[in-house]
Amino acid sequence: MLPILLVGIGLLGCTGDLPTSEGPSTVHATAADPELCDEHGVLESVCPKCNPKLAAVFQANGDWCDEHGFPESFCPFCHPERGGRPQADVADDGSPPDGTIVRFKTKEGARLTGLELAEAVEAPWTGGTTAVARLVWDPTLLTLVSARAPGIVTGVRADVGTPVVPGDPLAVVRSAEVGGERSRLAAATRAVEIAEADLARKQHLLEGGVSSQREVLAAEQALASAEADLGALRAELGFVGTGAGDTYTITAPQAGVVTARHASVGQSVDSGAPLFEVVDASRMWAELDVAEADLAHVVEGQTVEVVLDALPDRVFVGTIDYIAPSLDPRTRTVVARVVLDNADRTLREHMYGTARIATTAAAAVVTVPSAAVQSAGEVDLVFVRKSADEYVARRVTVIGREGGLARVSGGVVPGDTVVTTGSFLLKTETLKDSIGAGCCDVE
């Protein structure tokens, strides 16, 4: 338990600097609570009539309608179009915005809270870096199996999860075109047989002096032409097989497992329509999201250890064999690829985990004690000391943790004084009722 009991905590929202004696600053209260105060017509969490302490806050910041007793910025009488809702200033991710200030009423109150401080420093980081890893199929081992001729599916021979080898049947399709194609193949086959017989006959006659060498050569050319025609047809129409009727069988082109099926009995399919996906899962790709700040120290060939959320007791080792040439503009990360062996078929697509990259050299980075980092909603926060009674929430990205230290980027610079013990208290104050997007007062 902290050595002081918080009493009468009033939260106020303000963006920019806190009010000073030199003049007011703009105040924008915010609320995530969508419930309106039925009696007064504004959001109950920022209603000054329900919570009189808030009135003084808005008045001190010059946002006040004396006529109606509400903040001018969302007075339901002066601005009915705003529906009693102040300007939104809390981030969509449910976390306090960068720059949120926690202010103690007195310096003595801040001292009694027992906050402990440390300095953010720039120091060599030899522990490498970490990145989010997600598994995907190796696309070179993935095959989409399509219909070769339009028709109706009359049978399905494999389903998702079925192991297959080349030539295994996947589905049977009845097609009006198949009968005609088989006739063409039969005709070409018969033409080869006739050419072979004619060549044999003329060779026999040549031995008896009845036929000439020229006739034998002509017969050989005719046979070669017939065989070429048959070969071309087989390459084009080999999928129809040599059977009779108007059906053909779709077969597996490679060994693997069926990972998708889009064929059903009675379904009408067009030529080229993908019906099955067959994957050889003996090898997987791990795609890593490498932070922009790490690009100077991450190169192809580096060793990577991947630990997956679903398999926390196993470490999968590979090397980086590709780094994308462009960054994602939203996340400021670059995709790096690691090939992982999956001979035992343990790995599966869409697994997530953490990749540890052994960087080539130590890099100068900003580090803070791990206790200074607090998770709030979807982001990480560090509270920086502004004065003895004011602390500013800064959003950071944690790149790695090692030896009680956290490597961070954004929000904190070397020399900043950050809160360690007690940072959880400050985070709690910024999140109470999801208001106080600019600051909150702690008595």
C-alpha positions in Angstrom: 0.0 0.0 0.0 1.2 3.5 -0.8 1.8 5.7 2.3 -0.9 8.1 1.4 -4.6 7.6 0.9 -6.0 9.5 -2.0 -9.1 11.5 -1.1 -11.3 13.8 -3.2 -9.6 13.1 -6.5 -10.9 15.5 -9.1 -10.1 14.8 -12.8 -10.0 17.6 -15.3 -9.3 17.5 -18.9 -7.0 20.0 -20.6 -4.8 20.0 -23.6 -1.7 22.1 -23.7 -0.2 23.7 -20.6 -1.9 23.9 -17.2 -3.5 27.2 -16.2 -1.1 29.7 -14.8 -1.4 33.1 -13.3 -0.4 34.6 -16.6 -3.6 33.5 -18.3 -5.9 30.6 -18.9 -5.3 27.8 -21.3 -7.8 26.1 -23.5 -9.8 23.3 -21.7 -11.3 20.4 -23.4 -12.9 17.8 -21.1 -13.4 14.4 -22.6 -15.3 11.3 -21.6 -15.5 7.8 -22.9 -18.8 7.2 -21.0 -21.6 7.7 -23.5 -24.3 8.1 -20.8 -25.9 11.5 -20.6 -27.1 13.1 -17.4 -30.9 12.9 -17.8 -31.4 15.9 -15.6 -28.9 18.3 -17.2 -28.4 17.0 -20.7 -24.6 16.6 -20.8 -22.3 13.7 -20.3 -22.7 12.8 -16.6 -18.9 12.3 -16.1 -18.2 15.9 -16.9 -21.4 17.5 -15.7 -20.5 20.4 -13.4 -23.9 20.3 -11.7 -23.5 16.7 -10.7 -19.8 17.2 -9.8 -19.4 20.8 -8.6 -15.6 20.4 -8.4 -15.4 20.4 -12.2 -17.0 23.9 -12.4 -13.9 25.5 -10.8 -11.7 23.7 -13.3 -13.6 24.9 -16.3 -13.9 28.4 -14.9 -10.1 28.6 -14.2 -9.5 27.7 -17.8 -11.8 30.3 -19.3 -14.4 27.7 -20.5 -17.5 28.7 -18.8 -21.0 30.0 -19.6 -22.2 32.2 -16.7 -25.7 32.3 -18.0 -26.4 28.6 -17.9 -23.7 27.3 -15.5 -22.0 24.9 -18.0 -18.7 24.9 -19.8 -19.1 27.1 -22.9 -17.5 24.5 -25.2 -20.5 22.1 -24.8 -23.2 24.1 -23.1 -26.4 22.4 -24.0 -28.2 25.7 -24.4 -25.6 27.6 -26.4 -24.4 24.6 -28.4 -27.3 22.1 -28.7 -25.7 20.7 -31.8 -23.0 19.1 -29.7 -25.4 17.0 -27.7 -23.8 17.9 -24.4 -20.6 16.2 -25.4 -17.3 17.9 -25.1 -14.7 17.8 -27.8 -13.2 14.3 -27.9 -9.6 14.2 -26.8 -9.1 10.7 -25.4 -7.4 8.4 -27.8 -9.5 5.8 -29.6 -7.3 3.1 -28.1 -8.7 3.8 -24.6 -5.4 5.1 -23.3 -4.5 8.7 -22.1 -3.1 10.8 -24.8 0.6 11.6 -25.0 1.3 14.6 -22.7 -1.4 13.9 -20.1 -0.4 15.6 -16.9 -0.9 14.3 -13.4 -0.7 17.2 -10.9 -0.6 16.9 -7.1 -2.4 19.6 -5.1 0.7 20.1 -3.0 4.3 19.2 -3.1 4.0 17.6 0.3 1.3 15.3 -1.1 3.6 14.3 -3.9 6.3 13.5 -1.4 4.1 11.5 0.8 3.0 9.4 -2.1 6.4 7.7 -2.1 7.2 8.1 -5.8 10.7 6.8 -6.7 12.6 8.3 -9.6 15.3 7.2 -12.1 17.0 8.8 -15.0 16.5 7.7 -18.6 20.0 7.1 -20.0 21.5 6.5 -23.4 23.6 3.3 -23.1 24.9 0.5 -25.3 22.4 -2.3 -25.8 24.1 -5.6 -26.7 21.2 -7.8 -26.1 19.9 -7.5 -29.6 16.4 -6.5 -30.3 13.0 -8.1 -30.4 10.2 -8.0 -32.9 6.7 -9.4 -33.3 6.8 -12.7 -35.3 3.9 -14.2 -37.3 4.0 -17.5 -39.2 2.9 -17.9 -42.8 3.1 -20.6 -45.4 6.2 -20.7 -47.6 4.5 -19.6 -50.8 7.0 -21.6 -52.9 5.5 -24.8 -51.2 1.9 -23.8 -51.7 -0.1 -24.8 -54.8 -3.6 -23.8 -55.9 -5.3 -26.6 -57.7 -7.9 -25.5 -60.3 -10.5 -27.0 -62.6 -9.0 -27.6 -66.0 -12.3 -27.6 -67.9 -15.8 -26.2 -67.0 -18.3 -28.7 -65.6 -20.1 -30.0 -62.5 -18.4 -31.5 -59.5 -19.7 -35.1 -59.1 -17.4 -36.2 -56.3 -15.0 -34.9 -53.7 -12.1 -37.2 -52.7 -10.2 -35.0 -50.2 -11.0 -32.5 -47.5 -9.1 -30.0 -45.4 -6.4 -31.8 -43.5 -6.1 -34.7 -45.9 -2.4 -35.7 -46.6 -1.7 -36.2 -50.3 1.1 -37.3 -52.6 1.4 -36.4 -56.3 -1.5 -38.0 -58.3 -3.9 -38.5 -55.4 -7.5 -37.8 -56.5 -9.0 -34.6 -55.1 -12.3 -34.3 -57.0 -14.2 -35.6 -60.0 -15.7 -33.2 -62.5 -18.3 -34.0 -65.3 -17.6 -31.8 -68.3 -19.2 -31.7 -71.8 -15.8 -30.7 -73.2 -14.1 -33.8 -72.0 -15.7 -36.2 -74.5 -14.5 -34.1 -77.4 -11.0 -33.8 -76.0 -10.8 -37.5 -75.5 -11.8 -37.9 -79.2 -9.0 -35.7 -80.2 -6.5 -37.6 -78.1 -7.8 -40.9 -79.5 -7.4 -39.6 -83.0 -3.9 -38.4 -82.4 -3.0 -41.8 -80.8 -4.5 -43.6 -83.8 -2.5 -41.4 -86.2 0.7 -42.4 -84.4 -0.2 -46.1 -84.6 -0.9 -45.8 -88.4 2.4 -44.0 -89.0 4.3 -46.7 -87.1 2.6 -49.4 -89.1 3.3 -47.6 -92.4 7.0 -47.1 -91.5 7.3 -50.8 -90.6 5.7 -51.9 -93.9 7.9 -49.7 -96.1 11.1 -50.8 -94.2 10.0 -54.4 -95.0 9.4 -53.6 -98.7 12.8 -51.8 -98.9 14.5 -55.0 -97.8 12.7 -56.8 -100.6 13.6 -54.2 -103.1 10.1 -53.1 -103.7 10.2 -49.8 -101.8 12.8 -47.0 -102.0 14.8 -45.2 -99.4 12.9 -42.0 -100.1 9.6 -43.6 -99.2 11.1 -44.9 -95.9 12.3 -41.4 -95.0 8.9 -40.0 -95.8 7.3 -42.5 -93.5 9.7 -41.7 -90.7 8.9 -38.0 -91.1 5.2 -38.8 -90.9 5.6 -40.8 -87.7 7.7 -38.0 -86.1 5.0 -35.5 -87.0 2.2 -37.7 -85.6 4.2 -38.2 -82.3 4.8 -34.5 -82.0 1.0 -33.8 -82.4 0.2 -36.4 -79.8 2.7 -35.1 -77.4 1.4 -31.6 -77.6 -2.2 -32.8 -77.1 -1.2 -34.9 -74.1 0.5 -31.8 -72.5 -2.6 -29.8 -73.1 -5.2 -32.4 -72.4 -3.5 -34.9 -70.2 -5.8 -34.1 -67.3 -8.7 -35.9 -69.1 -6.9 -39.2 -68.9 -7.5 -42.1 -71.2 -10.8 -43.3 -69.8 -14.2 -43.1 -71.4 -17.1 -40.8 -70.8 -17.3 -37.1 -69.9 -15.6 -37.0 -66.5 -12.1 -36.2 -65.4 -10.3 -36.3 -62.1 -8.5 -33.4 -60.4 -5.3 -34.7 -58.8 -2.8 -33.4 -56.3 0.3 -31.9 -58.1 2.6 -32.2 -55.1 3.0 -33.9 -51.7 1.5 -32.0 -48.7 -1.7 -31.5 -46.9 -5.0 -30.0 -48.2 -5.4 -26.7 -46.4 -8.4 -25.3 -48.2 -11.3 -26.9 -50.2 -13.7 -24.9 -52.3 -15.3 -27.8 -54.2 -18.7 -29.3 -53.3 -20.7 -32.0 -55.0 -23.1 -30.4 -57.5 -21.1 -27.2 -57.8 -20.6 -25.7 -61.2 -17.0 -24.8 -61.8 -15.3 -22.8 -64.5 -11.9 -23.5 -66.1 -9.2 -22.0 -63.9 -11.4 -21.8 -60.8 -9.3 -22.7 -57.7 -10.8 -25.6 -55.9 -8.1 -26.8 -53.5 -5.0 -25.5 -51.7 -2.2 -28.0 -51.1 0.7 -27.0 -48.9 4.0 -28.7 -48.1 4.3 -27.6 -44.4 7.9 -28.9 -44.0 9.1 -25.3 -44.1 7.5 -22.1 -42.8 8.2 -18.4 -43.0 8.3 -16.2 -39.9 7.6 -12.6 -40.8 9.1 -10.1 -38.3 8.1 -6.5 -37.8 11.5 -4.8 -37.3 11.3 -1.2 -35.8 12.7 1.6 -37.9 15.2 2.4 -35.2 16.8 -1.1 -35.5 17.3 -1.1 -39.3 20.9 0.0 -39.1 21.7 -3.1 -36.9 19.6 -5.7 -38.6 21.0 -7.4 -41.7 20.4 -10.5 -43.7 22.1 -13.6 -42.3 21.6 -12.7 -38.6 20.5 -15.5 -36.3 16.9 -15.2 -34.9 15.3 -17.1 -32.1 11.5 -17.3 -32.3 9.3 -18.2 -29.3 5.6 -18.6 -30.1 2.8 -17.8 -27.8 1.3 -21.3 -28.3 4.6 -23.1 -27.7 6.4 -21.1 -25.0 8.8 -23.9 -24.1 10.3 -24.3 -27.5 12.8 -22.0 -29.4 12.9 -22.1 -33.2 16.1 -20.9 -34.7 16.6 -19.5 -38.2 18.4 -16.7 -40.1 17.1 -13.6 -41.8 17.1 -14.2 -45.5 15.2 -11.1 -46.7 14.4 -7.6 -45.5 11.7 -5.6 -47.2 12.8 -2.4 -49.1 10.0 -0.2 -47.7 8.5 0.6 -44.3 4.9 0.3 -43.2 3.9 4.0 -42.9 1.5 3.3 -40.1 3.7 1.2 -37.8 7.1 2.5 -39.0 8.3 -1.1 -39.2 10.0 -3.2 -41.9 9.2 -6.9 -42.6 12.1 -9.3 -42.3 11.7 -12.9 -43.2 13.1 -16.0 -41.4 12.8 -19.5 -42.8 12.0 -22.1 -40.1 12.3 -25.9 -40.4 9.0 -27.6 -39.7 9.8 -31.3 -40.3 7.6 -32.4 -37.4 4.7 -30.2 -38.6 4.4 -28.5 -35.2 4.2 -25.0 -36.7 1.0 -23.6 -38.1 0.0 -20.6 -40.2 -1.0 -17.5 -38.2 0.8 -18.4 -35.0 2.2 -15.4 -33.3 5.2 -14.9 -31.0 8.4 -12.9 -30.3 11.6 -13.0 -32.3 14.9 -12.1 -30.7 17.4 -10.9 -33.3 21.1 -11.0 -32.4 22.2 -7.7 -33.8 25.7 -7.3 -35.2 26.9 -4.6 -32.8 26.0 -2.7 -29.7 23.7 0.2 -30.3 23.2 3.4 -28.3 19.6 3.4 -27.1 17.4 5.0 -24.5 16.8 2.8 -21.5 14.7 3.1 -18.4 14.0 0.7 -15.5 11.4 -1.8 -16.5 9.3 -0.7 -13.5 8.9 2.7 -15.2 6.9 1.3 -18.0 3.1 0.9 -17.5 0.7 -0.7 -19.9 -2.5 1.3 -20.4 -5.1 0.1 -22.9 -3.2 -0.7 -26.1 0.0 1.4 -25.4 2.9 1.6 -22.9 3.4 4.8 -20.8 6.3 6.3 -19.0 5.7 9.2 -16.5 8.3 11.9 -16.8 8.9 14.4 -13.9 8.1 17.9 -14.9 8.3 19.4 -11.4 8.0 18.2 -7.8 4.2 18.0 -8.1 3.6 17.5 -11.9 4.3 14.4 -14.0 3.7 14.0 -17.7 2.6 10.7 -19.4 4.6 9.9 -22.4 3.7 7.1 -24.9 6.7 4.8 -25.7 7.4 1.7 -27.7 9.2 -1.0 -25.8 11.8 -2.6 -28.2 13.3 -5.0 -25.7 13.8 -5.9 -22.0 16.9 -7.2 -20.3 18.4 -7.1 -16.8 15.7 -5.0 -15.3 15.9 -2.4 -18.0 13.6 -1.6 -20.9 14.8 -0.3 -24.2 12.2 2.3 -25.4 11.7 4.6 -28.4 9.7 7.7 -28.6 8.5 10.0 -25.8 11.6 9.8 -23.6 15.0 11.3 -24.2 18.3 10.8 -22.2 18.3 12.9 -19.1 14.5 12.7 -18.4 13.6 11.8 -14.9 11.0 9.0 -14.9 8.9 7.5 -12.2 9.6 3.9 -11.2 7.8 2.9 -7.9 4.5 4.6 -8.0 4.1 4.8 -11.7 1.1 2.5 -11.4 -0.6 5.0 -9.2 -0.1 7.8 -11.8 -1.4 5.5 -14.6 -4.5 4.8 -12.5 -5.2 8.5 -12.1 -5.0 9.1 -15.8 -7.5 6.3 -16.5 -10.2 7.0 -13.9 -13.5 7.3 -15.6 -11.6 7.6 -18.9 -11.6 11.4 -18.5 -8.8 13.9 -17.9 -7.3 13.8 -21.3 -5.2 16.8 -20.4 -4.6 16.6 -16.7 -5.8 15.3 -13.4 -5.5 16.7 -9.9 -4.5 14.5 -7.0 -5.2 15.9 -3.5 
